[in-house]
Amino acid sequence: MIDALSDTLIWVALAAAVWALVLVVLNRPPLPGPKDGWAFFGLLALLELGLLAQAVVGLVQLATTDRDVAGLAFAGYLLGALLILPVAAYWSLAERTRWGTAVLVVGALALPVMVVRMHQVWTAVPGG
Amino acid sequence: MAEDRTATRSGPGRLLIAVYAIFALAACARSASQIAGHFSRAPLAYLLSAFAAVVYVVATVSLSRGSRGSRRLAVVSCAVELVGVVTVGIASLVAPSAFPDATVWSVFGQGYGFVPVVLPVLGLLWIRRTAGFGDS
């Protein structure tokens, strides 16, 4: 794994969660229309791109490493993390209330947890 | 009956289902990698993980469908989930040797911030709260 990329993804995901939380408090569902709505979705798209890059790099590293890594769990986290934002956005956009926006908070908070977990799986001593 | 169908997935229900979906994904992924990777290490714990995964998937789907039948199914799956998390929670404290590897429900879901023990309660309360939509 590339530590700098993982760290960046964690912080960007937390920033997106805080942003979404502010939208919940303001009761202002993000819309692709107003400038701030586009900026918000742009941030989510950027985050998803970063996760995609991490998945590609991670899978290549998994295939080429000499170490014994729990490959299935690691690949599961890499690929599972890609599902979170698209599904959360789909589920959120179907309900234009603060509850719908709160889905994005939860989705964005799930990502740092997954990145930390995949990092633990990557660095873990197998069988330990 | 449009209201009846949408009641459980609107408002707070939408957030609840989102959290359920994350747990369904987490539990499925966890049990798949446990069972495929090293099933013999802790068969009981891994079978429980798989069972929990199924319960979360059923709860997620039935809550988001929200028809009369799936409401009933959602009640059953939330109840099973509550019984499961409490039973496994107690068992993992009383007989830790039976659980050499953690499940989603170990120590009342400690590894997941105790969300697993709160979730079925919220689920049941939410189904009860939206019950009026089905009756009228």
Interface residues (C-beta under 8 A of the other chain):
Chain A: A70 L72 A73 G76 Y77 G80 L83 I84 V87 A88 W91 S92 A94 E95 T97 W99 G100 A102 V103 V106 G107 A110
Chain B: S10 G11 P12 G13 R14 L15 I17 A18 V19 A21 I22 L25 A29 R30 A32 S33 A36 G37
